[in-house]
């Protein structure tokens, strides 16, 4: 199968990839839509979609929603609370949803934070970045299926190259904790989720893809100390508007209609990682056996 490419690149913005697309009548949920690239993902609203910002900080969410309504003229922008590391909060959000859901953008996340555990004992990055979004997608399955042609978009990272999922000790109960290994593992899980959802939910018309948004300076880096950021100045940084482009492409563009189970970066399907550069997709992140194993484990947990 040939690699999927589009006319868009590293420098394209979310507004550019959705230009001319009419999303009237379609409904979207964007987690983490009150900060970082989540704020830029709702050009979906400018294209006419109803957009719900699923956020921890509802006050910040309301401010972003008001700005979106004013700038787009679309009054169908809403805010709802969710704490992805809290199973009950995720279940409550899903239970409160009524009607079809056409687009789910799993955007929220935490990165390289000190070891923190949920009440269940789960490592917090894995719980937030993967398990929370997994539980949300499961809870919204009926709404996604009712749409007939729903799209799930999971924001991963090139940091998935730092770690496969360590099934023998996912939550760092026996191995030394490393914040970057934990983050990388959670980002690999985001890709494996898309691989398995693509297989399990195809008959319901649901497609699922993952992506690397690019390097964007946001509050996501708040746990990364200055020493760790040395050398980052030469990194090909993106603006938030550019960083949201691949999410919006997968959520809305007709150029990728029907595409599923893939990992994109810079608005094109990623090439295999060669080990020489910190880009592309790791073979283990697309492994179908790992994807099934992770799904079955995650179902038991959530």
C-alpha positions, 0 to 999 in steps of 0.5 A: 500500500502506498504512503498517504500524502497531501499537499500540506506540509510542516508549515501548514496551519489548521485554518489552511487544511480546513479551508473550504471544508463545510462541517455544518451538522457535524459535532466534535469533542476536543479534549484539552481544548482550552490550552496549547494546540487544543485552542487552535484545533477548533478552526473546526468551529469556523468550518461550521461544526458544533464543538465541545471543549472537554477540559479540566479548567472550565473557566479557561474553557469558557474564555476560549469558547467565547473567543471562538464564538466571537471570531467565527460567528458560530454559537455552537461552541460548548464547554464540559468538564473532564478529568482524564485520570479520573474514571468517574469523570470520564464516565460522567462525560460520556454518559452526559453526551446525547446524539451522534458524535462525528469527531473525537480529538483526543488532544489533552495530555501531560508530559515528562512529569514527576512520578505521580499515581492515581488512586488506583496506583496507575502511573499518571501519564499513562492514565491521562494520555492513554487510559483516559482517552481510551475510556472516553472513546469506549464510553462514546462508542454508541455516539460515534457509531450513530454518526455513521462516518465518525473520526477519532484523532489521537495526538501522539508524539515523536516521543513514542520513539523513546519507549514501547509499551512495557506490558510487564511493568507499565506503571513503574512498580518494579523498574526505576521511574523515568519521566521521558520513558513514561511519556514515550510509553503513553504516546506509543499507546496512543498509536496502538489505540488507533491501530486496534480501533481501526480494526474493531470499529470499522464495521461501525464506520469509525476511523481512527488515526494518530499523529505527531503535531510537531514541536510547539512551545506550550504549557505541556513543557511545564515539567521540563527543567531548563537543563533538559531544554538545552539544545532545543533552540535548533529544533524545528518548532511550530506555531500552535496554529501549525501544530494543530494542522495535522489534527484538523486534517485528520478530523475534517479533511476529505483528503483523508476520508476513509483512512484509518489505523495510520500515524501522521506527521506534518500532514502526511503519513509518517515514514518508518523510523530508521533509528537515525533521526527522531522522526517517523514511526516506530515499528512497535507502535504499529504492531497489531499484536501489541495493539490487541494486547493493549486494548484488552488490558485497557478494557480491564482497567477502565 
